[in-house]
Amino acid sequence: MYLVTASEMQEMDRKTIESFGIPGRILMENAGRGATQVLFDKYAGLANKKVGVIAGRGNNGGDGFVIARYLSQKGTKVTVYLLSKSSLIKGDAAANLKLLTPLSIPVVEIPDRKVFSKHRSSIVHQEIWVDAILGTGLESDVKGYFREVIEFLNSLNKPVFAVDIPSGLNSDTGQACGVCIRANTTATFAFAKIGQIFFPGANYTGDLKIVEIGIPPHIAEEVGPRQYLLTRGMISDYLKPRLQDAHKGSAGHLLLIAGSPGKTGAAAMTAMSAMRTGAGLVTLGIPKSLNTVLESQCLEVMTCPLSETIDGMLNESSFQAIIDLFSGKKCFAIGPGIGTSAETKNLVHRVIQESKMPIVIDADGLNILAGHTQILHNLKAPVILTPHPGEMARLINSSASAVQKDRINCARNFAEKFNVHLVLKGARTIIAHPDGKVFVNPTGNSGMASGGMGDVLTGIIAGLITQGYSPESAAHAGVYLHGAAADEMAETRGPIGFLASDVMNAIPGQIGRHISPSSFRRMPESRMHREEIRG
């Protein structure tokens, strides 16, 4: 599913009108009619409510006029509050404003603060509000009169239905432009906007519904948005059932380098998460003094003790032993809990440049790359980086707050520059690819704010690659399944307090639920007959 920027949506509208030949007024009619249906679906007994439509003078206001007309025709008592003089309304919006007069729909012009104050007593008695003040494309802060109106509407604590986007929300970043309508529901047109998916924009947007308005598919393809929302259907298409004659060798072998004193849990959870995802074999390379500890934690995982520093960290003399371990492996993961000592840094820099199999780099592996990202240009295999905002900030020599304000472009720019796949973790995790395409994950919840969740994700992604999935599909499916497993925990155990290991143990069930039933191979007839008899 596409996620669009304001400019991409504007270009789709333009092409639909100018080259395809659907008049803008028809698009506006479709938008208003579809939004009205969402409004009625959302609020039972709407016909008996007092609804106020508060409109600006642009096309967003025009959509509001169409909604007012349909509400009136369905028997709802509706009043339009126009934040302008009607003489200033132009184009399709003006045409729809004129249609309100023969229907006797009240239009109250409140073009300034003075007039607004006179109508406050009427305004406060409206039971539901339709926000049609400002549309997409807003970049500068909302100031003056409009700011006061938005703040006043928010103070009423009445249900608000936003038309296309809550007024004051930056549709590309999800940041409030100074002030923003807090909507309970938003009916957006044609495609979801980026800012409605990310936080804090998702909080302002409320329940998001997409309304088809008639943009032809080929027009959308011509504009070519490079942002997508991951969906359950996409993940089901990725996941394939295992062949009935599969064995551990055919399920792939992962090499994981992880762990240091005090951080054996990171190594263990990463390794076990790969196994839970279906990797046939996992070899865990660790400092030799930790071998006994990890052997007892990971019964199904093979361990390989490696040379260490006096402090128990991996040292550079283990380089050749790791290179020897590359043989027969399908994926190489490195970083969880390995520390950042000088010798460990040198080791990581060297081994990732020697790998010819896909590499997943996480945690301390990312911190070791900070300040040395030029190494990424020398790699011989595809790489997936999985930073949280703090690690991302260190990679680009910035701040976590700056990363969070523009997550998509931050991830995309890095992926394009260094030809890597980048998983920027957090609420609405982003997966960016070298070709500039970005995928946004809708699963997951705040209960995941707990230690070890990132280690589990690394293991899931590496486990999928080990089984033969491409880095792209492994990143998409891994992130989605990780969040879906956490959503299951939030629903069954409670919104907080579940552990990373709980999420890890829920992964097999999530894989089973997301594999499409139609993709399973039919059981041979002779065996089917025996199974039926046993039943």
PAKESE-492919 format. One record per residue (C-alpha): residue number from 0; chain; x, y, z. Coordinates in steps of 0.1 Angstrom, whole numbers, plus 5000, padded with zeros to 4 digits. Layout:
BEGIN
{NUM, A, {X, Y, Z}}
...
This chain:
BEGIN
{0, A, {5000, 5000, 5000}}
{1, A, {5014, 5034, 4990}}
{2, A, {5021, 5061, 5016}}
{3, A, {5023, 5095, 4998}}
{4, A, {5038, 5129, 5004}}
{5, A, {5018, 5161, 4999}}
{6, A, {5036, 5168, 4966}}
{7, A, {5029, 5132, 4953}}
{8, A, {4992, 5135, 4961}}
{9, A, {4990, 5169, 4945}}
{10, A, {5007, 5155, 4913}}
{11, A, {4982, 5126, 4912}}
{12, A, {4953, 5150, 4915}}
{13, A, {4968, 5172, 4887}}
{14, A, {4974, 5143, 4863}}
{15, A, {4940, 5128, 4870}}
{16, A, {4923, 5161, 4862}}
{17, A, {4945, 5173, 4833}}
{18, A, {4957, 5142, 4815}}
{19, A, {4931, 5116, 4824}}
{20, A, {4902, 5140, 4822}}
{21, A, {4883, 5136, 4855}}
{22, A, {4872, 5171, 4866}}
{23, A, {4884, 5183, 4900}}
{24, A, {4848, 5188, 4910}}
{25, A, {4841, 5151, 4905}}
{26, A, {4871, 5142, 4927}}
{27, A, {4858, 5166, 4953}}
{28, A, {4823, 5151, 4951}}
{29, A, {4837, 5116, 4955}}
{30, A, {4858, 5127, 4985}}
{31, A, {4829, 5144, 5002}}
{32, A, {4805, 5115, 4996}}
{33, A, {4830, 5089, 5008}}
{34, A, {4839, 5109, 5039}}
{35, A, {4803, 5113, 5048}}
{36, A, {4798, 5075, 5046}}
{37, A, {4828, 5071, 5070}}
{38, A, {4812, 5097, 5093}}
{39, A, {4779, 5078, 5095}}
{40, A, {4797, 5045, 5100}}
{41, A, {4816, 5060, 5129}}
{42, A, {4788, 5078, 5147}}
{43, A, {4756, 5060, 5154}}
{44, A, {4725, 5082, 5154}}
{45, A, {4743, 5110, 5135}}
{46, A, {4710, 5121, 5120}}
{47, A, {4700, 5133, 5154}}
{48, A, {4732, 5152, 5162}}
{49, A, {4741, 5188, 5157}}
{50, A, {4771, 5188, 5134}}
{51, A, {4794, 5218, 5128}}
{52, A, {4815, 5219, 5096}}
{53, A, {4843, 5244, 5101}}
{54, A, {4859, 5252, 5068}}
{55, A, {4887, 5272, 5052}}
{56, A, {4886, 5287, 5018}}
{57, A, {4906, 5261, 4999}}
{58, A, {4898, 5227, 4985}}
{59, A, {4897, 5212, 5020}}
{60, A, {4869, 5236, 5028}}
{61, A, {4852, 5225, 4995}}
{62, A, {4853, 5189, 5007}}
{63, A, {4837, 5201, 5038}}
{64, A, {4809, 5218, 5018}}
{65, A, {4801, 5185, 5000}}
{66, A, {4800, 5167, 5034}}
{67, A, {4776, 5193, 5047}}
{68, A, {4753, 5188, 5017}}
{69, A, {4752, 5150, 5022}}
{70, A, {4747, 5153, 5059}}
{71, A, {4717, 5176, 5053}}
{72, A, {4702, 5153, 5027}}
{73, A, {4704, 5125, 5053}}
{74, A, {4685, 5146, 5078}}
{75, A, {4714, 5158, 5100}}
{76, A, {4712, 5193, 5114}}
{77, A, {4744, 5208, 5101}}
{78, A, {4759, 5243, 5102}}
{79, A, {4788, 5255, 5082}}
{80, A, {4812, 5279, 5099}}
{81, A, {4833, 5296, 5072}}
{82, A, {4866, 5311, 5083}}
{83, A, {4866, 5335, 5054}}
{84, A, {4843, 5358, 5035}}
{85, A, {4823, 5337, 5009}}
{86, A, {4833, 5361, 4982}}
{87, A, {4869, 5349, 4986}}
{88, A, {4861, 5312, 4978}}
{89, A, {4871, 5302, 4943}}
{90, A, {4869, 5273, 4919}}
{91, A, {4853, 5239, 4928}}
{92, A, {4850, 5250, 4964}}
{93, A, {4829, 5280, 4954}}
{94, A, {4807, 5259, 4933}}
{95, A, {4800, 5235, 4962}}
{96, A, {4794, 5264, 4986}}
{97, A, {4767, 5278, 4963}}
{98, A, {4748, 5244, 4965}}
{99, A, {4743, 5249, 5002}}
{100, A, {4719, 5278, 4997}}
{101, A, {4690, 5260, 4980}}
{102, A, {4693, 5233, 5007}}
{103, A, {4689, 5260, 5034}}
{104, A, {4721, 5249, 5051}}
{105, A, {4732, 5277, 5074}}
{106, A, {4766, 5292, 5064}}
{107, A, {4781, 5314, 5091}}
{108, A, {4809, 5336, 5079}}
{109, A, {4835, 5342, 5107}}
{110, A, {4865, 5357, 5089}}
{111, A, {4882, 5372, 5120}}
{112, A, {4885, 5370, 5157}}
{113, A, {4859, 5397, 5164}}
{114, A, {4832, 5378, 5145}}
{115, A, {4843, 5345, 5159}}
{116, A, {4838, 5357, 5194}}
{117, A, {4802, 5367, 5186}}
{118, A, {4794, 5331, 5176}}
{119, A, {4811, 5312, 5204}}
{120, A, {4778, 5305, 5221}}
{121, A, {4765, 5288, 5190}}
{122, A, {4798, 5270, 5183}}
{123, A, {4799, 5253, 5218}}
{124, A, {4765, 5237, 5213}}
{125, A, {4776, 5217, 5183}}
{126, A, {4779, 5180, 5192}}
{127, A, {4803, 5168, 5165}}
{128, A, {4828, 5188, 5144}}
{129, A, {4840, 5183, 5109}}
{130, A, {4874, 5198, 5104}}
{131, A, {4879, 5211, 5069}}
{132, A, {4901, 5241, 5077}}
{133, A, {4935, 5233, 5062}}
{134, A, {4945, 5204, 5039}}
{135, A, {4978, 5187, 5030}}
{136, A, {5009, 5206, 5020}}
{137, A, {5011, 5227, 5052}}
{138, A, {5047, 5234, 5061}}
{139, A, {5048, 5266, 5082}}
{140, A, {5034, 5270, 5117}}
{141, A, {4997, 5278, 5121}}
{142, A, {4996, 5313, 5136}}
{143, A, {4971, 5341, 5145}}
{144, A, {4934, 5336, 5140}}
{145, A, {4935, 5301, 5127}}
{146, A, {4957, 5290, 5156}}
{147, A, {4932, 5304, 5181}}
{148, A, {4903, 5286, 5163}}
{149, A, {4921, 5253, 5164}}
{150, A, {4930, 5257, 5201}}
{151, A, {4894, 5266, 5209}}
{152, A, {4880, 5235, 5190}}
{153, A, {4905, 5213, 5209}}
{154, A, {4894, 5228, 5242}}
{155, A, {4857, 5218, 5236}}
{156, A, {4865, 5181, 5240}}
{157, A, {4839, 5173, 5213}}
{158, A, {4843, 5145, 5187}}
{159, A, {4862, 5158, 5157}}
{160, A, {4861, 5142, 5122}}
{161, A, {4891, 5155, 5101}}
{162, A, {4887, 5158, 5063}}
{163, A, {4918, 5143, 5046}}
{164, A, {4942, 5154, 5074}}
{165, A, {4938, 5171, 5108}}
{166, A, {4944, 5208, 5103}}
{167, A, {4978, 5218, 5114}}
{168, A, {4995, 5185, 5108}}
{169, A, {5025, 5182, 5085}}
{170, A, {5015, 5154, 5061}}
{171, A, {5051, 5145, 5053}}
{172, A, {5066, 5143, 5088}}
{173, A, {5037, 5138, 5113}}
{174, A, {5048, 5169, 5133}}
{175, A, {5023, 5195, 5144}}
{176, A, {5028, 5229, 5127}}
{177, A, {5027, 5248, 5159}}
{178, A, {4992, 5236, 5167}}
{179, A, {4970, 5208, 5153}}
{180, A, {4934, 5195, 5155}}
{181, A, {4931, 5164, 5177}}
{182, A, {4908, 5143, 5156}}
{183, A, {4890, 5111, 5167}}
{184, A, {4887, 5100, 5131}}
{185, A, {4902, 5111, 5098}}
{186, A, {4889, 5102, 5063}}
{187, A, {4919, 5106, 5040}}
{188, A, {4916, 5106, 5002}}
{189, A, {4931, 5080, 4978}}
{190, A, {4961, 5071, 5000}}
{191, A, {4973, 5074, 5035}}
{192, A, {4997, 5103, 5041}}
{193, A, {5031, 5097, 5057}}
{194, A, {5024, 5120, 5086}}
{195, A, {4992, 5102, 5095}}
{196, A, {5012, 5069, 5102}}
{197, A, {5041, 5083, 5122}}
{198, A, {5039, 5097, 5157}}
{199, A, {5029, 5122, 5169}}
{200, A, {5008, 5125, 5137}}
{201, A, {4990, 5092, 5143}}
{202, A, {4978, 5105, 5177}}
{203, A, {4963, 5136, 5160}}
{204, A, {4948, 5115, 5132}}
{205, A, {4929, 5091, 5154}}
{206, A, {4912, 5063, 5135}}
{207, A, {4923, 5065, 5099}}
{208, A, {4900, 5055, 5070}}
{209, A, {4910, 5057, 5033}}
{210, A, {4884, 5069, 5009}}
{211, A, {4887, 5061, 4972}}
{212, A, {4881, 5092, 4950}}
{213, A, {4889, 5079, 4915}}
{214, A, {4926, 5083, 4911}}
{215, A, {4934, 5057, 4883}}
{216, A, {4960, 5031, 4893}}
{217, A, {4982, 5040, 4863}}
{218, A, {4984, 5076, 4875}}
{219, A, {4996, 5065, 4909}}
{220, A, {5022, 5043, 4893}}
{221, A, {5034, 5072, 4871}}
{222, A, {5039, 5094, 4901}}
{223, A, {5056, 5065, 4917}}
{224, A, {5056, 5071, 4955}}
{225, A, {5086, 5054, 4971}}
{226, A, {5069, 5048, 5005}}
{227, A, {5048, 5018, 5013}}
{228, A, {5029, 5005, 5043}}
{229, A, {5036, 4968, 5051}}
{230, A, {5004, 4948, 5051}}
{231, A, {4995, 4913, 5063}}
{232, A, {4989, 4903, 5027}}
{233, A, {5025, 4913, 5018}}
{234, A, {5039, 4892, 5046}}
{235, A, {5018, 4862, 5037}}
{236, A, {5031, 4865, 5001}}
{237, A, {5067, 4864, 5014}}
{238, A, {5064, 4834, 5038}}
{239, A, {5066, 4800, 5022}}
{240, A, {5058, 4766, 5039}}
{241, A, {5087, 4743, 5044}}
{242, A, {5089, 4713, 5021}}
{243, A, {5079, 4680, 5038}}
{244, A, {5113, 4664, 5032}}
{245, A, {5132, 4694, 5046}}
{246, A, {5161, 4687, 5071}}
{247, A, {5182, 4710, 5093}}
{248, A, {5208, 4713, 5065}}
{249, A, {5183, 4726, 5040}}
{250, A, {5170, 4751, 5065}}
{251, A, {5203, 4769, 5065}}
{252, A, {5231, 4776, 5090}}
{253, A, {5236, 4810, 5107}}
{254, A, {5269, 4823, 5121}}
{255, A, {5264, 4847, 5150}}
{256, A, {5292, 4866, 5167}}
{257, A, {5279, 4881, 5200}}
{258, A, {5283, 4885, 5237}}
{259, A, {5307, 4898, 5263}}
{260, A, {5308, 4897, 5301}}
{261, A, {5274, 4909, 5315}}
{262, A, {5258, 4906, 5280}}
{263, A, {5254, 4869, 5275}}
{264, A, {5216, 4874, 5273}}
{265, A, {5219, 4894, 5241}}
{266, A, {5238, 4866, 5225}}
{267, A, {5215, 4839, 5237}}
{268, A, {5182, 4857, 5227}}
{269, A, {5196, 4865, 5192}}
{270, A, {5206, 4829, 5186}}
{271, A, {5174, 4814, 5200}}
{272, A, {5153, 4839, 5180}}
{273, A, {5169, 4827, 5148}}
{274, A, {5160, 4791, 5158}}
{275, A, {5125, 4801, 5167}}
{276, A, {5122, 4816, 5132}}
{277, A, {5132, 4784, 5116}}
{278, A, {5170, 4785, 5110}}
{279, A, {5182, 4749, 5108}}
{280, A, {5215, 4755, 5126}}
{281, A, {5231, 4783, 5145}}
{282, A, {5267, 4786, 5155}}
{283, A, {5274, 4812, 5182}}
{284, A, {5309, 4826, 5184}}
{285, A, {5316, 4841, 5218}}
{286, A, {5346, 4850, 5241}}
{287, A, {5359, 4816, 5254}}
{288, A, {5354, 4824, 5290}}
{289, A, {5316, 4827, 5283}}
{290, A, {5313, 4793, 5266}}
{291, A, {5301, 4774, 5295}}
{292, A, {5275, 4800, 5303}}
{293, A, {5261, 4801, 5267}}
{294, A, {5261, 4764, 5263}}
{295, A, {5237, 4761, 5293}}
{296, A, {5215, 4789, 5280}}
{297, A, {5212, 4778, 5244}}
{298, A, {5208, 4740, 5243}}
{299, A, {5199, 4739, 5206}}
{300, A, {5227, 4762, 5195}}
{301, A, {5264, 4752, 5188}}
{302, A, {5289, 4775, 5204}}
{303, A, {5325, 4783, 5194}}
{304, A, {5348, 4798, 5220}}
{305, A, {5370, 4825, 5206}}
{306, A, {5401, 4843, 5219}}
{307, A, {5395, 4872, 5242}}
{308, A, {5411, 4902, 5258}}
{309, A, {5420, 4903, 5295}}
{310, A, {5386, 4919, 5300}}
{311, A, {5368, 4891, 5284}}
{312, A, {5360, 4909, 5251}}
{313, A, {5366, 4894, 5216}}
{314, A, {5401, 4903, 5204}}
{315, A, {5416, 4906, 5169}}
{316, A, {5434, 4873, 5172}}
{317, A, {5401, 4855, 5167}}
{318, A, {5399, 4869, 5131}}
{319, A, {5410, 4837, 5113}}
{320, A, {5389, 4815, 5135}}
{321, A, {5358, 4835, 5125}}
{322, A, {5368, 4834, 5088}}
{323, A, {5371, 4796, 5090}}
{324, A, {5335, 4796, 5105}}
{325, A, {5322, 4813, 5074}}
{326, A, {5323, 4780, 5055}}
{327, A, {5288, 4765, 5049}}
{328, A, {5269, 4794, 5065}}
{329, A, {5241, 4813, 5048}}
{330, A, {5240, 4844, 5069}}
{331, A, {5264, 4863, 5093}}
{332, A, {5251, 4883, 5122}}
{333, A, {5273, 4904, 5145}}
{334, A, {5270, 4929, 5173}}
{335, A, {5246, 4920, 5201}}
{336, A, {5264, 4925, 5233}}
{337, A, {5300, 4923, 5220}}
{338, A, {5312, 4956, 5235}}
{339, A, {5332, 4983, 5219}}
{340, A, {5368, 4977, 5230}}
{341, A, {5396, 4988, 5206}}
{342, A, {5405, 4952, 5197}}
{343, A, {5368, 4943, 5192}}
{344, A, {5364, 4973, 5169}}
{345, A, {5393, 4962, 5148}}
{346, A, {5380, 4926, 5146}}
{347, A, {5345, 4938, 5135}}
{348, A, {5359, 4961, 5109}}
{349, A, {5379, 4933, 5094}}
{350, A, {5354, 4904, 5095}}
{351, A, {5325, 4923, 5079}}
{352, A, {5347, 4932, 5050}}
{353, A, {5355, 4896, 5044}}
{354, A, {5320, 4881, 5044}}
{355, A, {5305, 4871, 5011}}
{356, A, {5272, 4861, 5027}}
{357, A, {5245, 4886, 5038}}
{358, A, {5254, 4904, 5071}}
{359, A, {5231, 4916, 5098}}
{360, A, {5247, 4943, 5120}}
{361, A, {5231, 4954, 5153}}
{362, A, {5238, 4969, 5187}}
{363, A, {5275, 4973, 5195}}
{364, A, {5283, 4963, 5159}}
{365, A, {5266, 4996, 5149}}
{366, A, {5283, 5016, 5176}}
{367, A, {5316, 5002, 5163}}
{368, A, {5307, 5015, 5128}}
{369, A, {5300, 5050, 5140}}
{370, A, {5327, 5073, 5127}}
{371, A, {5339, 5045, 5103}}
{372, A, {5309, 5042, 5080}}
{373, A, {5331, 5044, 5049}}
{374, A, {5338, 5007, 5056}}
{375, A, {5303, 5000, 5043}}
{376, A, {5315, 5009, 5008}}
{377, A, {5340, 4980, 5009}}
{378, A, {5316, 4952, 5017}}
{379, A, {5313, 4921, 4995}}
{380, A, {5277, 4912, 5004}}
{381, A, {5243, 4927, 5012}}
{382, A, {5241, 4943, 5046}}
{383, A, {5212, 4950, 5069}}
{384, A, {5217, 4975, 5097}}
{385, A, {5192, 4976, 5126}}
{386, A, {5197, 5008, 5146}}
{387, A, {5174, 5023, 5172}}
{388, A, {5173, 5062, 5170}}
{389, A, {5203, 5066, 5193}}
{390, A, {5225, 5043, 5173}}
{391, A, {5213, 5059, 5141}}
{392, A, {5222, 5093, 5155}}
{393, A, {5258, 5080, 5162}}
{394, A, {5260, 5066, 5126}}
{395, A, {5252, 5100, 5111}}
{396, A, {5268, 5122, 5138}}
{397, A, {5235, 5138, 5147}}
{398, A, {5210, 5136, 5176}}
{399, A, {5182, 5111, 5183}}
{400, A, {5157, 5140, 5183}}
{401, A, {5168, 5150, 5148}}
{402, A, {5165, 5115, 5136}}
{403, A, {5130, 5112, 5151}}
{404, A, {5118, 5144, 5134}}
{405, A, {5125, 5131, 5099}}
{406, A, {5127, 5093, 5102}}
{407, A, {5120, 5084, 5066}}
{408, A, {5145, 5107, 5049}}
{409, A, {5171, 5099, 5076}}
{410, A, {5168, 5062, 5068}}
{411, A, {5164, 5066, 5031}}
{412, A, {5195, 5089, 5027}}
{413, A, {5217, 5065, 5046}}
{414, A, {5205, 5034, 5027}}
{415, A, {5211, 5051, 4994}}
{416, A, {5244, 5066, 5003}}
{417, A, {5259, 5034, 5016}}
{418, A, {5240, 5008, 4995}}
{419, A, {5226, 4990, 5025}}
{420, A, {5193, 4979, 5039}}
{421, A, {5185, 4999, 5070}}
{422, A, {5159, 4990, 5097}}
{423, A, {5153, 5021, 5118}}
{424, A, {5136, 5008, 5149}}
{425, A, {5110, 5025, 5170}}
{426, A, {5072, 5032, 5168}}
{427, A, {5065, 5026, 5131}}
{428, A, {5098, 5009, 5123}}
{429, A, {5112, 5019, 5089}}
{430, A, {5129, 4996, 5064}}
{431, A, {5149, 5016, 5038}}
{432, A, {5166, 5001, 5008}}
{433, A, {5194, 5011, 4985}}
{434, A, {5170, 5020, 4957}}
{435, A, {5153, 5046, 4979}}
{436, A, {5122, 5026, 4986}}
{437, A, {5110, 5028, 5022}}
{438, A, {5085, 5005, 5039}}
{439, A, {5068, 5014, 5072}}
{440, A, {5057, 4987, 5097}}
{441, A, {5023, 4991, 5114}}
{442, A, {5027, 4963, 5140}}
{443, A, {5041, 4966, 5175}}
{444, A, {5032, 4986, 5206}}
{445, A, {5047, 5005, 5235}}
{446, A, {5051, 4973, 5256}}
{447, A, {5081, 4966, 5235}}
{448, A, {5100, 4994, 5253}}
{449, A, {5120, 4967, 5272}}
{450, A, {5155, 4953, 5271}}
{451, A, {5163, 4926, 5245}}
{452, A, {5136, 4933, 5219}}
{453, A, {5163, 4944, 5194}}
{454, A, {5182, 4912, 5199}}
{455, A, {5151, 4892, 5191}}
{456, A, {5145, 4912, 5159}}
{457, A, {5181, 4906, 5148}}
{458, A, {5177, 4869, 5153}}
{459, A, {5144, 4868, 5134}}
{460, A, {5158, 4887, 5104}}
{461, A, {5190, 4866, 5104}}
{462, A, {5170, 4834, 5108}}
{463, A, {5149, 4843, 5077}}
{464, A, {5179, 4851, 5056}}
{465, A, {5195, 4818, 5067}}
{466, A, {5165, 4800, 5053}}
{467, A, {5170, 4816, 5019}}
{468, A, {5148, 4847, 5021}}
{469, A, {5163, 4878, 5004}}
{470, A, {5175, 4906, 5027}}
{471, A, {5145, 4928, 5016}}
{472, A, {5119, 4902, 5023}}
{473, A, {5136, 4891, 5055}}
{474, A, {5137, 4926, 5068}}
{475, A, {5100, 4932, 5059}}
{476, A, {5087, 4899, 5073}}
{477, A, {5110, 4900, 5103}}
{478, A, {5100, 4935, 5115}}
{479, A, {5063, 4928, 5109}}
{480, A, {5063, 4894, 5127}}
{481, A, {5083, 4908, 5156}}
{482, A, {5057, 4936, 5161}}
{483, A, {5028, 4912, 5155}}
{484, A, {5041, 4888, 5182}}
{485, A, {5044, 4918, 5206}}
{486, A, {5008, 4927, 5197}}
{487, A, {4997, 4892, 5206}}
{488, A, {5015, 4896, 5240}}
{489, A, {4998, 4929, 5247}}
{490, A, {4964, 4914, 5240}}
{491, A, {4969, 4882, 5259}}
{492, A, {4991, 4892, 5288}}
{493, A, {4986, 4929, 5291}}
{494, A, {5000, 4961, 5276}}
{495, A, {5033, 4962, 5296}}
{496, A, {5054, 4937, 5314}}
{497, A, {5059, 4911, 5287}}
{498, A, {5095, 4902, 5280}}
{499, A, {5116, 4899, 5249}}
{500, A, {5117, 4862, 5254}}
{501, A, {5079, 4861, 5254}}
{502, A, {5079, 4878, 5220}}
{503, A, {5106, 4853, 5208}}
{504, A, {5086, 4823, 5219}}
{505, A, {5055, 4837, 5201}}
{506, A, {5073, 4839, 5167}}
{507, A, {5065, 4803, 5155}}
{508, A, {5028, 4809, 5160}}
{509, A, {5029, 4842, 5141}}
{510, A, {5047, 4825, 5112}}
{511, A, {5020, 4799, 5111}}
{512, A, {4992, 4825, 5111}}
{513, A, {5008, 4845, 5084}}
{514, A, {5017, 4817, 5059}}
{515, A, {4989, 4817, 5033}}
{516, A, {4969, 4784, 5035}}
{517, A, {4968, 4783, 4997}}
{518, A, {5006, 4780, 4995}}
{519, A, {5007, 4747, 5013}}
{520, A, {5015, 4717, 4991}}
{521, A, {4989, 4690, 4990}}
{522, A, {4998, 4659, 5010}}
{523, A, {5004, 4629, 4988}}
{524, A, {4972, 4609, 4983}}
{525, A, {4985, 4577, 4999}}
{526, A, {4995, 4596, 5030}}
{527, A, {4963, 4615, 5031}}
{528, A, {4944, 4582, 5031}}
{529, A, {4964, 4569, 5061}}
{530, A, {4958, 4602, 5080}}
{531, A, {4921, 4600, 5073}}
{532, A, {4919, 4565, 5086}}
{533, A, {4938, 4575, 5118}}
{534, A, {4913, 4603, 5123}}
